[in-house]
């Protein structure tokens, strides 16, 4: 019945909101920096009523939520755990059954047993692996011993890891959007035999994990019109597939909150003849320019709910000034292919 909120941008607080009064209100019942002024992320283990806190001004700490409105410190790992110097700063964490999977930047993944706080133990680590980068975030599959993690490094794929033996974890596959050499994943979540991944510039991706060691691309939707540039962090930031409705949420830093029906349309149902292209300028307030190779073809401009709002024959430019501000898709119908480009009108 509670939502726990942290921030990693400047001085902040831990906030707790009581959700029992939704949809009418969600009063904030705790707002203080007494425990910590800033954290990058938290993970709530509901089975043991604990909050695991990492990043920001906290390397790693565990709090009791026995009183959900008043967290109390159980262990401050850098100070209380002798081996913690081998782990260091933790950027993100996933916890199940008092076992924490720690994403520790360039140092890799560490797995720690917190079941006995007076005897915290290291269960295993993966500190060398293919395409190693900034180990950012991960998620454990519901019913199979597989852990997926994202290296937040341009050009690095998501790693699929067999964790059946924590003393000998093995990467079984690497998967990506394969859109650009500097594409970059951010956050990911397993749910109902699928792996959902937010890729900064490329949007929401959904992989079928029927074979958990080697997931296959099932669907995708590009929420971002940002260009692919090394050291450029813009676009799709997070994904949430746990709504009772089955709808999927994705958040994009520039284009906002997206709500998708579930399941997404399979990529197998989308014509393989659809090809991407770029219009410019993007964003635009009026005109967009097309590549010369796509001129003198029928076109349509489609909004985000699939309605055609403009159509005609392409020239060098298409005039969007009479459209409302928002995101649109310019589709050019060629002889053998359909060409599609997203554009922001503002």
Buried (B, 14 or more C-beta within 10 A) or exposed (E): EBEBBBBEEEEBBBBBBBEEEEEEEBEEEBEEEEBBBBBBBBBBBEEBBBBBBBBBBBBBBBBBBEEBEEBEEBBBBBEBBEEBEEBBBBBBBBBEEBBBBBBBBEBBBBBBBBEEBEEBEBBBBBEEBEBBBBBBBBBBBEEBBBBBBBBBBBBBBBBBBBBEEBEEBEBBBBBBBEBBEBBBBBBBBBBEBBBBBBBBBBBBBBBBBEEBBEBEBBBBBBBBBBEBEEEBBBBBBBBBBEEEEEEBBBBBBBBEEBEBEBBBEEBEEEEEEEBEEBBEEBEBEEBBBBBEEBBEBEBBBBBEEEEEBBEEEBEEBBEBEEBEEBBBBBBBBEEEEBBBBBBBBE
